[in-house]
Amino acid sequence: MNVFDFIYKNAGECWLLTFEHIWIVSLALFLAILLGVPIGIAVTRSEQAARRVINAANVLMTVPSIALFGILLPLLSLINQGLGKVPAVMALVLYSQLPIIRNTYTAIKNVPPEIVDAGRGLGMSGWKRLKEIEIPLAVPVIIAGLRTAAVMNIGIAAIAAYIGAGGLGVLIQQGIARVYGEMIVAGAILVSLLAIFVDAGMALLERLLTPKGIKIGRELGR
């Protein structure tokens, strides 16, 4: 049996694991946005705070995923959630912080100061300038950070199968346990295809949410 025969004959299970994988990554990305975007905006007010926060997020990225799952296991075991989807989602949220915070910070800081000054001259408050000028102009770069986080998390979520989180990593885990090459390759292919489709979808979203003025500026710059 080759890899594609395996996927065809186990299509039901593959679809189920794919949707489970998407659910884990989507929930983690949603929570990471709620946490990371406000932090990225907040640290634009202080260079020192920005360096510390981004350095802390960098340190989190250097921790291997298996090690992070191992750190979370005893902590979450106190509430009977040491294994399963909870530690997986928490780990993915932590890993997402660097691209989200960094891109949000960079995007807000790179809004042309003359545009911000124009808003200030019109009597806009700091919150109104942020809501109506800075965030809309920063959206493409913020989406790029979300795109990076989503694709990265699809790969990391496959490892979370080893702590009982489910998803496409189950195929790889069980394939290794059974020394079943086709099952391992099938899992790897499905994870890769999911990452490609998500990357393409996020790229389309980035283009759709890019303000027309920025698109025109890019075209003129060429």
C-alpha positions in Angstrom: 0.0 0.0 0.0 1.4 3.4 -1.0 0.8 6.7 0.9 -2.1 7.9 -1.3 -3.8 4.5 -1.0 -3.5 4.8 2.8 -5.0 8.3 2.8 -7.8 7.2 0.5 -8.7 4.1 2.5 -8.6 6.1 5.8 -10.2 9.3 4.4 -12.7 9.5 7.3 -10.0 9.4 10.0 -7.8 11.8 8.0 -10.6 14.3 7.8 -11.5 14.0 11.4 -7.8 14.5 12.5 -7.5 17.4 10.1 -10.5 19.2 11.5 -9.2 18.5 15.0 -5.8 20.0 14.0 -7.5 23.1 12.6 -9.6 23.5 15.8 -6.5 23.4 18.0 -4.5 25.9 15.9 -7.5 28.2 15.4 -8.3 28.4 19.1 -4.6 29.0 20.0 -4.3 31.7 17.3 -7.5 33.4 18.5 -6.3 33.5 22.1 -2.8 34.6 21.0 -4.3 37.6 19.1 -6.3 38.6 22.2 -3.0 38.6 24.2 -0.3 39.6 21.7 -1.9 42.4 19.7 -2.7 44.6 22.8 0.8 43.9 24.2 2.3 44.9 20.8 0.3 48.1 20.8 1.1 48.9 24.5 4.9 48.5 24.1 5.0 51.1 21.3 4.8 53.7 24.1 8.1 52.6 25.7 11.2 51.5 23.8 12.6 49.9 27.0 9.4 47.9 27.6 9.4 46.8 23.9 12.9 45.4 24.1 12.1 43.5 27.3 8.9 42.0 26.0 10.3 41.1 22.6 13.4 39.6 24.2 11.1 37.5 26.5 9.1 36.3 23.5 12.4 35.4 21.8 13.4 33.3 24.8 10.1 31.4 24.7 10.8 30.6 21.0 14.1 29.0 21.9 12.4 26.5 24.2 11.8 23.2 22.4 8.2 22.3 22.1 8.6 18.9 23.9 10.4 20.7 26.8 7.6 23.3 27.0 5.0 20.6 27.1 7.0 19.0 29.9 7.1 22.3 31.8 3.3 22.8 31.4 2.4 19.2 32.4 3.1 19.4 36.1 1.7 22.9 36.4 -1.6 22.0 34.6 -1.8 18.6 36.4 -2.8 20.7 39.5 -6.1 21.3 37.8 -6.2 17.8 36.1 -5.3 19.2 32.7 -1.7 18.1 32.3 -2.4 16.1 29.1 -4.6 16.8 26.2 -5.6 19.9 24.3 -5.2 22.5 27.1 -1.4 22.3 27.4 -1.2 22.1 23.6 -3.2 25.3 23.1 -1.3 27.1 25.9 2.0 26.2 24.3 0.9 27.4 20.9 -0.3 30.6 22.4 3.1 31.2 23.9 4.9 30.3 20.7 2.7 32.7 18.8 3.6 35.8 20.9 6.9 36.6 19.1 5.6 37.1 15.6 2.4 38.7 16.7 3.9 41.2 19.2 6.9 42.0 17.1 4.9 42.6 13.9 2.2 44.7 15.8 5.0 46.8 17.4 6.8 47.3 14.1 3.7 48.1 12.2 2.5 50.7 14.7 5.9 52.3 15.0 6.3 52.5 11.2 3.1 54.4 10.6 4.3 57.7 8.9 4.5 60.3 11.7 3.1 63.0 9.4 -0.1 61.1 9.2 -0.3 60.7 13.0 0.5 64.5 13.4 -2.3 65.3 10.9 -4.7 63.3 13.1 -3.4 65.1 16.2 -3.9 68.4 14.4 -7.6 67.5 13.7 -8.1 67.1 17.4 -8.1 63.3 17.6 -7.4 61.8 21.0 -4.7 59.2 21.3 -7.2 56.3 21.3 -9.0 57.7 18.2 -5.7 58.1 16.3 -4.9 54.5 17.2 -8.3 53.2 16.1 -8.8 55.3 13.0 -5.2 55.8 11.7 -2.5 53.6 13.2 -4.3 50.2 13.4 -5.8 50.4 9.9 -2.4 51.2 8.4 -0.7 48.6 10.5 -3.2 45.8 9.6 -1.1 44.3 6.7 2.0 43.8 8.8 0.0 42.5 11.8 -1.7 39.9 9.5 1.7 38.9 8.3 2.7 38.1 11.9 -0.5 36.1 12.3 0.3 34.3 9.1 3.7 33.3 10.4 2.3 32.2 13.8 -0.5 30.1 12.1 1.9 28.2 9.8 4.4 27.7 12.6 1.7 26.4 15.0 0.5 23.9 12.5 3.8 22.1 12.6 4.1 22.4 16.4 0.6 21.1 16.9 1.6 17.9 15.2 4.1 17.2 18.1 1.3 17.8 20.6 -0.1 14.4 19.7 2.5 13.0 22.1 0.6 14.6 25.0 -2.8 13.4 23.8 -3.9 16.6 22.0 -5.0 14.8 18.8 -4.7 16.2 15.4 -2.7 15.0 12.4 0.3 14.3 14.6 -1.6 11.2 15.7 -0.8 9.6 12.3 2.9 10.4 12.7 2.9 9.2 16.3 1.1 5.9 15.6 3.1 5.4 12.4 6.4 5.6 14.4 5.0 3.3 17.1 3.9 0.7 14.5 7.0 1.2 12.2 4.4 2.0 9.5 6.2 4.2 6.9 3.1 5.0 4.8 1.2 6.3 7.9 4.1 8.5 8.9 4.5 10.0 5.4 0.7 10.4 5.1 0.6 12.4 8.4 3.6 14.6 7.2 2.0 15.3 3.8 -1.4 16.3 5.4 0.3 18.6 7.9 2.3 20.2 5.0 -0.7 20.6 2.8 -2.7 22.2 5.7 0.2 24.6 6.3 0.3 25.5 2.5 -3.5 26.1 2.4 -3.5 28.2 5.6 -0.5 30.3 4.3 -2.3 30.9 1.0 -5.5 31.9 2.9 -3.7 34.3 5.2 -1.9 35.8 2.3 -5.2 36.5 0.6 -6.6 38.0 3.8 -3.5 40.2 4.0 -4.1 41.5 0.5 -7.8 42.1 1.1 -7.2 44.0 4.3 -4.5 46.2 2.9 -5.8 49.8 2.5 -6.0 50.9 -1.1 -3.6 53.8 -0.4 -0.9 51.4 0.6 -1.5 49.2 -2.5 -1.2 52.3 -4.7 1.9 53.3 -2.9 3.5 49.9 -3.5 2.6 50.0 -7.2 4.1 53.5 -7.6 7.2 52.3 -5.7 7.8 49.6 -8.4 
